[in-house]
Amino acid sequence: MFSRFVSFVRDYFGFSHKETRGFMVLLFLTLLCLLIPFIYRFVVTRTPVDTSAADQRKLDSLVALMQTETAKRPQYGDRSGKEKTTAERFQEPKLFSFDPNTISTTGWQQLGLPKWMAERIEKYRSKGGQFRRKEDLLKIYDFPPDLYDQLEPYITLKETPRSDRFSDDRSGTGKPFSNEPYPTSNRPTFAERPAKPVLQPFDINTADTAQLIALKGIGATLAARIVKYRDALGGFISTDQFRDVYGLDSLTVDELRKFGQIRSGVRRIPVNTATADELDRHPFLSRRQAQLIVSYREQHGAYTSAESLKPIRILDAKTIEKITPYLEF
């Protein structure tokens, strides 16, 4: 039987005699691994562990703990411990009339507030805080509302006279502040008021940062960025190039178009004598493109027009169109 199975395996898989033996060993190990769990169940006898005693001890400890908690819990009508209100947990108050803006820390404690709450109120007053209404006491963090209800009838606030509230020197003349209307004779007329300067269009290719900052939406950072980009280009040839400046939104571009006019020409690069570094400084050319322009010029001679740049494959038509106004042939 076994010999027939071995012959079948050799014929079916085309194994050699040695490969067939290896296959049979592998098959045997596989079956053994599958049967080990079942064999273990029959060979090993498990003795059940008696946990009744341990469970009983744990149950007894839980019952004892519940009884202790029940004994500690206050009965109905007992308002001791945590069942007391916030005011009852404080010391018994001695109520008397008081002004919260002047009462001392000791006075607060006599009214039933703890020392830390009294010190918090004192700190609030030392920083300029003032109680203008009775309800302002509740603005103090953690002030107990139920204690406030007890103290509210005893709070007396002194009205600050109007003359005192406005007697500070606001004019810097050493005289008290007056509610008298501004003298008509000293009031500047509309004609005397300085007129707001009217912005005038300027040449964007020669403008400085001060002229750009005067425009709406342009600060010192954007103004410096516009000038830097313009100098790198050699000057703007179209207002559409304003959009290429990083950080300018559509409203700022419209403002720049309104006042930034192109009146002067741009600075051109002599393409037949410029080095690769000089060409690379222009924003429209990469380092690789600048090197190839110089290499092609050295091999084929000087450029005569923009058409002579087209054989350089790395320069596409759009790049040549953009860079041509800035090249001198």
C-alpha positions, 0 to 999 in steps of 0.5 A: 500500500505504501509502495503504491502511494510512493510510486503514485507520487513519483509518477504524478509529480515526476520526482526522483527517488530522493525527492520522493523521500523528502516529500514523504517526510514533509507530508508526515510532519505536516500531518503530525502538526495537525494531529498534535492538538487532538493527541494532547487532549487525550494524553494530558488529563486536566484536573479541574481547579477548585476555586470555590474557596477563593470565590467565597473569600472574594465575595465575603470581602465585597459584602463587607466593603458594601456594608462599610460604605452603607454605614458611612453614607448619611441617612435621610435628613443628615446634611453632613459631609458632602451633602452640605451646601457650599455655604454650610461647608464654610465656617458659620458666618457672622453677618453684618453690613459691608462694602465689598470694595473696602472690607478686609480679608479678615472681614470676609472670613467673618462673613463665612468665606475661607481664607483663600477666597478672601485673598482672591477677592483682595488680589482682584481689587489690588489689580483695579477690580471694583464691584459696581453692583451686588451681582459682581461678586459672582464674577469672582471665580468659585464664589458660592452662589448660595453664600451670595444669597445669604450675603446679598441683603447685607451688601452696601455699595457706595456710589462714586460721585460723578465729579470724582469719576471724571476728575482725573487729568486726561488733558495733561494740563494738571486740570480736572477733566471737564464735561463742558463742550469743546470750545467752538473758538478752538475747534478746528474748521473743516478747511483747517484740517489737513487734507489726505494726500491724493495718490498719483500714478508712478513708474513701477520700474523706478518706484521705491518701497515708500511709493508702494507702501502707500498703496492699499494692501501693500506693506513693507514686506510686499513692497520689498518683494515687488522691488526685489522681483522687479530688479531680478527681472530687469523691469516689468514689461507688462502689468500681467507680471504683477501676478507673478509676485508671491503673496499678491492677491487680486485686489492688491494686483488691481491696486498696483495696476491702477497706480503702477505704470510702465513708463521706462524700459527694461534692463537687457542681458547681452546674450552673446557675451553673458556668462552662465551665472549672469543668465542664471540670475534671471527668474525665467531661466534655470541653471541648466538652461543658462549653461546650455545657452552659453555652450550652444553659443560657443559651438555655433556662434553668436545669436542673431535673434530669438529664432536662433534660440529655438534649436536648444531643445531645453528651451520651449517656445513659452520660455523663449517668448518670455525671455526675449524682451530681456535679451540683447542680440 
